[in-house]
Amino acid sequence: MFVELGPHPVLLRDLGETLEEAGVRYRAVGSLRRGQPASATLDRSLADLYRAGLDVDWEAVLGAPPADVPLPAYPWQRRRHWLGEATQRADLGTAVPQAERAATIALFVRRRIADALGLDDVEQVPEDRPLADFALDSLVIVELKGRAESELGVTVPLQALLRVMHGGTALDLAAMIAKES
């Protein structure tokens, strides 16, 4: 696990390429990010490291746990929102067709790109628009790789990701990630 300390991570992409060429599994995050609140970027980096297996002393981060919190009295909607359902049907234990997985992963990709660009609506990132049109910097691409790996439980080769980012759409990227799952 690597944390790049500084006002804006610039080495994550190069580090990733080097480690992948060496066949090393890794997780790399930046500490701060230009133009974004320090607390948000530090929280995201800590969460990414935790998802990757880092043992975090949460009491040191958050302080003592608060007293019990009362839950709302209204009935829950009973809808699931986990991406795991895109790859496995819990009720039958059967695999979901690749096209259905790819559509769910495409929405995941579009949401992460919209977040990175500060867009409020995922519809501002059409699934069939070339990703190169969004002029995503290498940091956003490396972060997208890390988020996909930690949240979807797949390994996304950086070189394959870069090829799709420069010539494909969110659907193409989702299809590539779906093949890895």
Biotite code that builds the C-alpha atoms (Angstrom):
import biotite.structure as struc

atoms = struc.array([
    struc.Atom([0.000, 0.000, 0.000], chain_id="A", res_id=1, res_name="MET", atom_name="CA", element="C"),
    struc.Atom([1.306, 3.429, -0.948], chain_id="A", res_id=2, res_name="PHE", atom_name="CA", element="C"),
    struc.Atom([0.204, 6.930, 0.028], chain_id="A", res_id=3, res_name="VAL", atom_name="CA", element="C"),
    struc.Atom([1.611, 9.803, -1.996], chain_id="A", res_id=4, res_name="GLU", atom_name="CA", element="C"),
    struc.Atom([1.996, 12.721, 0.388], chain_id="A", res_id=5, res_name="LEU", atom_name="CA", element="C"),
    struc.Atom([1.720, 16.150, -1.159], chain_id="A", res_id=6, res_name="GLY", atom_name="CA", element="C"),
    struc.Atom([-0.670, 18.860, -2.293], chain_id="A", res_id=7, res_name="PRO", atom_name="CA", element="C"),
    struc.Atom([-1.653, 16.926, -5.453], chain_id="A", res_id=8, res_name="HIS", atom_name="CA", element="C"),
    struc.Atom([-0.691, 13.367, -6.399], chain_id="A", res_id=9, res_name="PRO", atom_name="CA", element="C"),
    struc.Atom([1.328, 13.195, -9.609], chain_id="A", res_id=10, res_name="VAL", atom_name="CA", element="C"),
    struc.Atom([3.210, 9.902, -9.246], chain_id="A", res_id=11, res_name="LEU", atom_name="CA", element="C"),
    struc.Atom([0.340, 7.428, -8.829], chain_id="A", res_id=12, res_name="LEU", atom_name="CA", element="C"),
    struc.Atom([0.095, 6.547, -12.526], chain_id="A", res_id=13, res_name="ARG", atom_name="CA", element="C"),
    struc.Atom([3.833, 5.955, -12.925], chain_id="A", res_id=14, res_name="ASP", atom_name="CA", element="C"),
    struc.Atom([3.942, 3.975, -9.692], chain_id="A", res_id=15, res_name="LEU", atom_name="CA", element="C"),
    struc.Atom([1.044, 1.841, -10.913], chain_id="A", res_id=16, res_name="GLY", atom_name="CA", element="C"),
    struc.Atom([2.679, 1.110, -14.273], chain_id="A", res_id=17, res_name="GLU", atom_name="CA", element="C"),
    struc.Atom([5.957, 0.142, -12.592], chain_id="A", res_id=18, res_name="THR", atom_name="CA", element="C"),
    struc.Atom([4.321, -2.149, -10.048], chain_id="A", res_id=19, res_name="LEU", atom_name="CA", element="C"),
    struc.Atom([2.090, -3.813, -12.647], chain_id="A", res_id=20, res_name="GLU", atom_name="CA", element="C"),
    struc.Atom([5.095, -4.510, -14.874], chain_id="A", res_id=21, res_name="GLU", atom_name="CA", element="C"),
    struc.Atom([6.756, -6.145, -11.853], chain_id="A", res_id=22, res_name="ALA", atom_name="CA", element="C"),
    struc.Atom([3.617, -8.224, -11.226], chain_id="A", res_id=23, res_name="GLY", atom_name="CA", element="C"),
    struc.Atom([2.976, -6.655, -7.819], chain_id="A", res_id=24, res_name="VAL", atom_name="CA", element="C"),
    struc.Atom([-0.550, -6.251, -6.422], chain_id="A", res_id=25, res_name="ARG", atom_name="CA", element="C"),
    struc.Atom([-0.844, -2.844, -4.841], chain_id="A", res_id=26, res_name="TYR", atom_name="CA", element="C"),
    struc.Atom([-3.137, -0.059, -3.726], chain_id="A", res_id=27, res_name="ARG", atom_name="CA", element="C"),
    struc.Atom([-1.961, 3.535, -4.104], chain_id="A", res_id=28, res_name="ALA", atom_name="CA", element="C"),
    struc.Atom([-3.780, 6.713, -3.045], chain_id="A", res_id=29, res_name="VAL", atom_name="CA", element="C"),
    struc.Atom([-2.985, 10.395, -2.774], chain_id="A", res_id=30, res_name="GLY", atom_name="CA", element="C"),
    struc.Atom([-3.205, 12.355, 0.436], chain_id="A", res_id=31, res_name="SER", atom_name="CA", element="C"),
    struc.Atom([-4.558, 15.677, -0.847], chain_id="A", res_id=32, res_name="LEU", atom_name="CA", element="C"),
    struc.Atom([-6.001, 16.858, -4.141], chain_id="A", res_id=33, res_name="ARG", atom_name="CA", element="C"),
    struc.Atom([-5.822, 20.337, -5.639], chain_id="A", res_id=34, res_name="ARG", atom_name="CA", element="C"),
    struc.Atom([-9.181, 22.112, -5.652], chain_id="A", res_id=35, res_name="GLY", atom_name="CA", element="C"),
    struc.Atom([-10.873, 19.711, -3.226], chain_id="A", res_id=36, res_name="GLN", atom_name="CA", element="C"),
    struc.Atom([-11.350, 19.975, 0.536], chain_id="A", res_id=37, res_name="PRO", atom_name="CA", element="C"),
    struc.Atom([-8.588, 18.262, 2.485], chain_id="A", res_id=38, res_name="ALA", atom_name="CA", element="C"),
    struc.Atom([-11.040, 16.448, 4.762], chain_id="A", res_id=39, res_name="SER", atom_name="CA", element="C"),
    struc.Atom([-12.883, 14.879, 1.802], chain_id="A", res_id=40, res_name="ALA", atom_name="CA", element="C"),
    struc.Atom([-9.742, 13.673, 0.035], chain_id="A", res_id=41, res_name="THR", atom_name="CA", element="C"),
    struc.Atom([-8.151, 12.363, 3.214], chain_id="A", res_id=42, res_name="LEU", atom_name="CA", element="C"),
    struc.Atom([-11.363, 10.555, 4.166], chain_id="A", res_id=43, res_name="ASP", atom_name="CA", element="C"),
    struc.Atom([-11.607, 8.974, 0.704], chain_id="A", res_id=44, res_name="ARG", atom_name="CA", element="C"),
    struc.Atom([-7.951, 7.884, 0.799], chain_id="A", res_id=45, res_name="SER", atom_name="CA", element="C"),
    struc.Atom([-8.378, 6.370, 4.260], chain_id="A", res_id=46, res_name="LEU", atom_name="CA", element="C"),
    struc.Atom([-11.531, 4.549, 3.130], chain_id="A", res_id=47, res_name="ALA", atom_name="CA", element="C"),
    struc.Atom([-9.725, 3.199, 0.051], chain_id="A", res_id=48, res_name="ASP", atom_name="CA", element="C"),
    struc.Atom([-6.865, 1.914, 2.184], chain_id="A", res_id=49, res_name="LEU", atom_name="CA", element="C"),
    struc.Atom([-9.296, 0.342, 4.646], chain_id="A", res_id=50, res_name="TYR", atom_name="CA", element="C"),
    struc.Atom([-11.153, -1.432, 1.817], chain_id="A", res_id=51, res_name="ARG", atom_name="CA", element="C"),
    struc.Atom([-7.772, -2.677, 0.587], chain_id="A", res_id=52, res_name="ALA", atom_name="CA", element="C"),
    struc.Atom([-7.146, -4.323, 3.974], chain_id="A", res_id=53, res_name="GLY", atom_name="CA", element="C"),
    struc.Atom([-5.332, -1.703, 6.071], chain_id="A", res_id=54, res_name="LEU", atom_name="CA", element="C"),
    struc.Atom([-6.109, -2.072, 9.769], chain_id="A", res_id=55, res_name="ASP", atom_name="CA", element="C"),
    struc.Atom([-7.322, 1.401, 10.780], chain_id="A", res_id=56, res_name="VAL", atom_name="CA", element="C"),
    struc.Atom([-7.490, 2.606, 14.374], chain_id="A", res_id=57, res_name="ASP", atom_name="CA", element="C"),
    struc.Atom([-10.947, 4.135, 13.934], chain_id="A", res_id=58, res_name="TRP", atom_name="CA", element="C"),
    struc.Atom([-11.100, 5.547, 17.445], chain_id="A", res_id=59, res_name="GLU", atom_name="CA", element="C"),
    struc.Atom([-7.951, 7.577, 16.715], chain_id="A", res_id=60, res_name="ALA", atom_name="CA", element="C"),
    struc.Atom([-9.544, 8.843, 13.490], chain_id="A", res_id=61, res_name="VAL", atom_name="CA", element="C"),
    struc.Atom([-13.096, 9.459, 14.673], chain_id="A", res_id=62, res_name="LEU", atom_name="CA", element="C"),
    struc.Atom([-12.835, 9.801, 18.435], chain_id="A", res_id=63, res_name="GLY", atom_name="CA", element="C"),
    struc.Atom([-14.858, 7.829, 20.946], chain_id="A", res_id=64, res_name="ALA", atom_name="CA", element="C"),
    struc.Atom([-18.043, 6.274, 19.556], chain_id="A", res_id=65, res_name="PRO", atom_name="CA", element="C"),
    struc.Atom([-21.204, 8.262, 20.242], chain_id="A", res_id=66, res_name="PRO", atom_name="CA", element="C"),
    struc.Atom([-24.102, 6.973, 22.270], chain_id="A", res_id=67, res_name="ALA", atom_name="CA", element="C"),
    struc.Atom([-26.743, 4.872, 20.573], chain_id="A", res_id=68, res_name="ASP", atom_name="CA", element="C"),
    struc.Atom([-28.521, 6.655, 17.760], chain_id="A", res_id=69, res_name="VAL", atom_name="CA", element="C"),
    struc.Atom([-32.287, 6.244, 17.420], chain_id="A", res_id=70, res_name="PRO", atom_name="CA", element="C"),
    struc.Atom([-33.339, 4.897, 14.032], chain_id="A", res_id=71, res_name="LEU", atom_name="CA", element="C"),
    struc.Atom([-36.222, 6.427, 12.086], chain_id="A", res_id=72, res_name="PRO", atom_name="CA", element="C"),
    struc.Atom([-39.651, 4.967, 12.709], chain_id="A", res_id=73, res_name="ALA", atom_name="CA", element="C"),
    struc.Atom([-40.724, 4.880, 9.052], chain_id="A", res_id=74, res_name="TYR", atom_name="CA", element="C"),
    struc.Atom([-40.668, 1.582, 7.117], chain_id="A", res_id=75, res_name="PRO", atom_name="CA", element="C"),
    struc.Atom([-37.597, 0.872, 5.016], chain_id="A", res_id=76, res_name="TRP", atom_name="CA", element="C"),
    struc.Atom([-37.968, 0.688, 1.233], chain_id="A", res_id=77, res_name="GLN", atom_name="CA", element="C"),
    struc.Atom([-36.318, -2.733, 1.168], chain_id="A", res_id=78, res_name="ARG", atom_name="CA", element="C"),
    struc.Atom([-34.312, -1.986, -1.976], chain_id="A", res_id=79, res_name="ARG", atom_name="CA", element="C"),
    struc.Atom([-30.719, -3.130, -2.308], chain_id="A", res_id=80, res_name="ARG", atom_name="CA", element="C"),
    struc.Atom([-28.041, -0.894, -3.737], chain_id="A", res_id=81, res_name="HIS", atom_name="CA", element="C"),
    struc.Atom([-24.925, -3.070, -3.699], chain_id="A", res_id=82, res_name="TRP", atom_name="CA", element="C"),
    struc.Atom([-23.075, -3.696, -6.932], chain_id="A", res_id=83, res_name="LEU", atom_name="CA", element="C"),
    struc.Atom([-22.529, -7.305, -5.898], chain_id="A", res_id=84, res_name="GLY", atom_name="CA", element="C"),
    struc.Atom([-26.030, -7.959, -7.168], chain_id="A", res_id=85, res_name="GLU", atom_name="CA", element="C"),
    struc.Atom([-24.774, -7.091, -10.627], chain_id="A", res_id=86, res_name="ALA", atom_name="CA", element="C"),
    struc.Atom([-22.483, -10.105, -10.599], chain_id="A", res_id=87, res_name="THR", atom_name="CA", element="C"),
    struc.Atom([-24.444, -12.623, -8.547], chain_id="A", res_id=88, res_name="GLN", atom_name="CA", element="C"),
    struc.Atom([-28.133, -13.239, -7.981], chain_id="A", res_id=89, res_name="ARG", atom_name="CA", element="C"),
    struc.Atom([-28.376, -13.930, -4.268], chain_id="A", res_id=90, res_name="ALA", atom_name="CA", element="C"),
    struc.Atom([-31.761, -15.624, -4.487], chain_id="A", res_id=91, res_name="ASP", atom_name="CA", element="C"),
    struc.Atom([-30.634, -18.270, -6.979], chain_id="A", res_id=92, res_name="LEU", atom_name="CA", element="C"),
    struc.Atom([-26.859, -18.204, -6.572], chain_id="A", res_id=93, res_name="GLY", atom_name="CA", element="C"),
    struc.Atom([-26.586, -17.897, -10.355], chain_id="A", res_id=94, res_name="THR", atom_name="CA", element="C"),
    struc.Atom([-24.334, -15.665, -12.397], chain_id="A", res_id=95, res_name="ALA", atom_name="CA", element="C"),
    struc.Atom([-25.864, -12.628, -14.030], chain_id="A", res_id=96, res_name="VAL", atom_name="CA", element="C"),
    struc.Atom([-25.405, -12.368, -17.821], chain_id="A", res_id=97, res_name="PRO", atom_name="CA", element="C"),
    struc.Atom([-22.325, -10.377, -18.866], chain_id="A", res_id=98, res_name="GLN", atom_name="CA", element="C"),
    struc.Atom([-24.436, -7.722, -20.657], chain_id="A", res_id=99, res_name="ALA", atom_name="CA", element="C"),
    struc.Atom([-26.395, -7.046, -17.449], chain_id="A", res_id=100, res_name="GLU", atom_name="CA", element="C"),
    struc.Atom([-23.155, -6.863, -15.421], chain_id="A", res_id=101, res_name="ARG", atom_name="CA", element="C"),
    struc.Atom([-21.664, -4.511, -18.003], chain_id="A", res_id=102, res_name="ALA", atom_name="CA", element="C"),
    struc.Atom([-24.707, -2.190, -17.824], chain_id="A", res_id=103, res_name="ALA", atom_name="CA", element="C"),
    struc.Atom([-24.448, -1.982, -14.027], chain_id="A", res_id=104, res_name="THR", atom_name="CA", element="C"),
    struc.Atom([-20.701, -1.431, -14.176], chain_id="A", res_id=105, res_name="ILE", atom_name="CA", element="C"),
    struc.Atom([-21.220, 1.269, -16.844], chain_id="A", res_id=106, res_name="ALA", atom_name="CA", element="C"),
    struc.Atom([-23.421, 3.157, -14.382], chain_id="A", res_id=107, res_name="LEU", atom_name="CA", element="C"),
    struc.Atom([-20.705, 2.719, -11.724], chain_id="A", res_id=108, res_name="PHE", atom_name="CA", element="C"),
    struc.Atom([-18.084, 4.136, -14.152], chain_id="A", res_id=109, res_name="VAL", atom_name="CA", element="C"),
    struc.Atom([-20.313, 7.050, -15.151], chain_id="A", res_id=110, res_name="ARG", atom_name="CA", element="C"),
    struc.Atom([-20.976, 7.941, -11.495], chain_id="A", res_id=111, res_name="ARG", atom_name="CA", element="C"),
    struc.Atom([-17.274, 7.922, -10.646], chain_id="A", res_id=112, res_name="ARG", atom_name="CA", element="C"),
    struc.Atom([-16.454, 10.099, -13.666], chain_id="A", res_id=113, res_name="ILE", atom_name="CA", element="C"),
    struc.Atom([-19.278, 12.520, -12.814], chain_id="A", res_id=114, res_name="ALA", atom_name="CA", element="C"),
    struc.Atom([-17.950, 12.732, -9.246], chain_id="A", res_id=115, res_name="ASP", atom_name="CA", element="C"),
    struc.Atom([-14.406, 13.367, -10.473], chain_id="A", res_id=116, res_name="ALA", atom_name="CA", element="C"),
    struc.Atom([-15.618, 16.152, -12.748], chain_id="A", res_id=117, res_name="LEU", atom_name="CA", element="C"),
    struc.Atom([-17.828, 17.695, -10.052], chain_id="A", res_id=118, res_name="GLY", atom_name="CA", element="C"),
    struc.Atom([-21.003, 17.019, -12.043], chain_id="A", res_id=119, res_name="LEU", atom_name="CA", element="C"),
    struc.Atom([-24.274, 16.689, -10.145], chain_id="A", res_id=120, res_name="ASP", atom_name="CA", element="C"),
    struc.Atom([-26.005, 14.312, -12.536], chain_id="A", res_id=121, res_name="ASP", atom_name="CA", element="C"),
    struc.Atom([-24.691, 11.026, -13.934], chain_id="A", res_id=122, res_name="VAL", atom_name="CA", element="C"),
    struc.Atom([-26.686, 11.764, -17.104], chain_id="A", res_id=123, res_name="GLU", atom_name="CA", element="C"),
    struc.Atom([-24.056, 14.398, -17.912], chain_id="A", res_id=124, res_name="GLN", atom_name="CA", element="C"),
    struc.Atom([-21.744, 11.458, -18.643], chain_id="A", res_id=125, res_name="VAL", atom_name="CA", element="C"),
    struc.Atom([-23.527, 9.581, -21.463], chain_id="A", res_id=126, res_name="PRO", atom_name="CA", element="C"),
    struc.Atom([-22.601, 5.913, -21.699], chain_id="A", res_id=127, res_name="GLU", atom_name="CA", element="C"),
    struc.Atom([-21.852, 6.147, -25.413], chain_id="A", res_id=128, res_name="ASP", atom_name="CA", element="C"),
    struc.Atom([-19.771, 9.346, -25.371], chain_id="A", res_id=129, res_name="ARG", atom_name="CA", element="C"),
    struc.Atom([-16.019, 8.833, -25.893], chain_id="A", res_id=130, res_name="PRO", atom_name="CA", element="C"),
    struc.Atom([-14.258, 9.054, -22.536], chain_id="A", res_id=131, res_name="LEU", atom_name="CA", element="C"),
    struc.Atom([-11.468, 11.081, -24.160], chain_id="A", res_id=132, res_name="ALA", atom_name="CA", element="C"),
    struc.Atom([-14.013, 13.928, -24.547], chain_id="A", res_id=133, res_name="ASP", atom_name="CA", element="C"),
    struc.Atom([-13.968, 14.388, -20.769], chain_id="A", res_id=134, res_name="PHE", atom_name="CA", element="C"),
    struc.Atom([-10.209, 15.152, -20.697], chain_id="A", res_id=135, res_name="ALA", atom_name="CA", element="C"),
    struc.Atom([-9.691, 13.143, -17.519], chain_id="A", res_id=136, res_name="LEU", atom_name="CA", element="C"),
    struc.Atom([-6.226, 13.533, -16.061], chain_id="A", res_id=137, res_name="ASP", atom_name="CA", element="C"),
    struc.Atom([-4.090, 10.547, -15.121], chain_id="A", res_id=138, res_name="SER", atom_name="CA", element="C"),
    struc.Atom([-4.899, 10.946, -11.439], chain_id="A", res_id=139, res_name="LEU", atom_name="CA", element="C"),
    struc.Atom([-8.628, 10.525, -12.098], chain_id="A", res_id=140, res_name="VAL", atom_name="CA", element="C"),
    struc.Atom([-7.897, 7.449, -14.215], chain_id="A", res_id=141, res_name="ILE", atom_name="CA", element="C"),
    struc.Atom([-5.739, 5.863, -11.507], chain_id="A", res_id=142, res_name="VAL", atom_name="CA", element="C"),
    struc.Atom([-8.384, 6.657, -8.887], chain_id="A", res_id=143, res_name="GLU", atom_name="CA", element="C"),
    struc.Atom([-11.063, 5.098, -11.104], chain_id="A", res_id=144, res_name="LEU", atom_name="CA", element="C"),
    struc.Atom([-8.910, 1.959, -11.366], chain_id="A", res_id=145, res_name="LYS", atom_name="CA", element="C"),
    struc.Atom([-8.519, 1.826, -7.587], chain_id="A", res_id=146, res_name="GLY", atom_name="CA", element="C"),
    struc.Atom([-12.211, 2.381, -6.929], chain_id="A", res_id=147, res_name="ARG", atom_name="CA", element="C"),
    struc.Atom([-13.201, -0.311, -9.428], chain_id="A", res_id=148, res_name="ALA", atom_name="CA", element="C"),
    struc.Atom([-10.775, -2.764, -7.872], chain_id="A", res_id=149, res_name="GLU", atom_name="CA", element="C"),
    struc.Atom([-11.801, -2.071, -4.288], chain_id="A", res_id=150, res_name="SER", atom_name="CA", element="C"),
    struc.Atom([-15.554, -1.695, -4.826], chain_id="A", res_id=151, res_name="GLU", atom_name="CA", element="C"),
    struc.Atom([-16.077, -4.324, -7.524], chain_id="A", res_id=152, res_name="LEU", atom_name="CA", element="C"),
    struc.Atom([-13.446, -6.792, -6.352], chain_id="A", res_id=153, res_name="GLY", atom_name="CA", element="C"),
    struc.Atom([-11.683, -7.104, -9.721], chain_id="A", res_id=154, res_name="VAL", atom_name="CA", element="C"),
    struc.Atom([-8.183, -6.459, -10.983], chain_id="A", res_id=155, res_name="THR", atom_name="CA", element="C"),
    struc.Atom([-8.106, -3.805, -13.691], chain_id="A", res_id=156, res_name="VAL", atom_name="CA", element="C"),
    struc.Atom([-4.863, -3.762, -15.701], chain_id="A", res_id=157, res_name="PRO", atom_name="CA", element="C"),
    struc.Atom([-3.714, -0.145, -15.968], chain_id="A", res_id=158, res_name="LEU", atom_name="CA", element="C"),
    struc.Atom([-2.562, -0.397, -19.600], chain_id="A", res_id=159, res_name="GLN", atom_name="CA", element="C"),
    struc.Atom([-5.896, -1.885, -20.701], chain_id="A", res_id=160, res_name="ALA", atom_name="CA", element="C"),
    struc.Atom([-7.721, 0.819, -18.763], chain_id="A", res_id=161, res_name="LEU", atom_name="CA", element="C"),
    struc.Atom([-5.661, 3.552, -20.428], chain_id="A", res_id=162, res_name="LEU", atom_name="CA", element="C"),
    struc.Atom([-6.378, 2.135, -23.905], chain_id="A", res_id=163, res_name="ARG", atom_name="CA", element="C"),
    struc.Atom([-10.123, 2.174, -23.252], chain_id="A", res_id=164, res_name="VAL", atom_name="CA", element="C"),
    struc.Atom([-10.002, 5.628, -21.641], chain_id="A", res_id=165, res_name="MET", atom_name="CA", element="C"),
    struc.Atom([-8.352, 7.072, -24.744], chain_id="A", res_id=166, res_name="HIS", atom_name="CA", element="C"),
    struc.Atom([-10.508, 5.417, -27.371], chain_id="A", res_id=167, res_name="GLY", atom_name="CA", element="C"),
    struc.Atom([-13.634, 3.985, -25.800], chain_id="A", res_id=168, res_name="GLY", atom_name="CA", element="C"),
    struc.Atom([-16.849, 4.823, -24.018], chain_id="A", res_id=169, res_name="THR", atom_name="CA", element="C"),
    struc.Atom([-18.184, 4.052, -20.539], chain_id="A", res_id=170, res_name="ALA", atom_name="CA", element="C"),
    struc.Atom([-19.839, 0.979, -22.059], chain_id="A", res_id=171, res_name="LEU", atom_name="CA", element="C"),
    struc.Atom([-16.502, -0.197, -23.497], chain_id="A", res_id=172, res_name="ASP", atom_name="CA", element="C"),
    struc.Atom([-14.804, 0.330, -20.152], chain_id="A", res_id=173, res_name="LEU", atom_name="CA", element="C"),
    struc.Atom([-17.604, -1.504, -18.340], chain_id="A", res_id=174, res_name="ALA", atom_name="CA", element="C"),
    struc.Atom([-17.324, -4.446, -20.744], chain_id="A", res_id=175, res_name="ALA", atom_name="CA", element="C"),
    struc.Atom([-13.577, -4.634, -20.101], chain_id="A", res_id=176, res_name="MET", atom_name="CA", element="C"),
    struc.Atom([-14.109, -4.551, -16.313], chain_id="A", res_id=177, res_name="ILE", atom_name="CA", element="C"),
    struc.Atom([-16.959, -7.091, -16.535], chain_id="A", res_id=178, res_name="ALA", atom_name="CA", element="C"),
    struc.Atom([-14.634, -9.530, -18.316], chain_id="A", res_id=179, res_name="LYS", atom_name="CA", element="C"),
    struc.Atom([-12.248, -9.258, -15.358], chain_id="A", res_id=180, res_name="GLU", atom_name="CA", element="C"),
    struc.Atom([-14.995, -10.200, -12.872], chain_id="A", res_id=181, res_name="SER", atom_name="CA", element="C"),
])
